[in-house]
């Protein structure tokens, strides 16, 4: 899942030096599947001990970005590239 979303294009340069786009999108999608729709809610959910352990075990996500950083990364995603990833 992370590898797939790492192919998403951004509207400005981003080299993934802190958190990859793929990891942030994976966290957001998993949070959305749990019924959360605000980044703040998703971030709070992702930081819970149970969720962080799940992220480590199943997705190799060892750190959760701050809420502000998640919002920043989500804001630079080119939405048109979401439908054409890896094509």
N, C-alpha and C positions, 0 to 999 in steps of 0.2 A: 504494500500500500504506500509506504513512504517512498520507495524507489519510483513508483508510478507518478506520484505527485511532485517529485523533484523535477520532473519534466515540464512543469507549469512555467510559463513565461511571466516575467514581471515587466512593468511599465518603465522601470528604471533599474540601473545596475544594482545587483545584490549578489554577493558571493557566498552567502550562507555561513559566514564566519562565526556566528553565535548560534543560531538555530536555523535549520533548513526549512524551506517552504514546505517540503514534503512532511516534515514532522509536525509543523504547525497545522497544516491541513488535516493530517491524520487525527490530531487531538480535537480539532473543531468538528470533524465529521463524527468521531466517536461520541463526543459530547452531544451533538445534535441527535444522534441515534438514541441517546438517553433522554431525549425530550427537552434539552436545553436550547435556548435560542439566542441568548445574549452572550457576548464574549466574556463578560464579567462572571456570569454563571458557569460557563465552560471552564474558565480559568480556576475558579474556586473548586469545582468538581475535580479537575485534573490534579490539583494540589493535595487532594485528600490522600491519606496514607494508602488506602486500599487501591485507589486508582493509580497512584504513582508506582506501586508494586506491579500492578497489571501492565502498565506501560513499559516498565523495565523488562518484565518477563516475555511479553508477547511482541513488542515493537522496538525493543532496544532504545527506548526514549528514557534517558537517565536524568535529564533535567527538564523542568517545565518552564517555558519562557514566561516572563511577567505578562500581566494583562495588557499593558501598554505596548509591549513588544509584539504580542500576538496581533493587536489591532494595527500596528504599523506594517507588519508583514502582510496581513490580509489586504491592507489598502494599496499595496503595490502590485498585487496580482493582476495580470491582464485577463479579464474574464473571458475573452474570446479564446484564450488558449486552453481553458478547462475542457472544452469539447474536442480538442485536437491533440491532446497529450499523447506522445509516442506514436503518432501517425506518420 
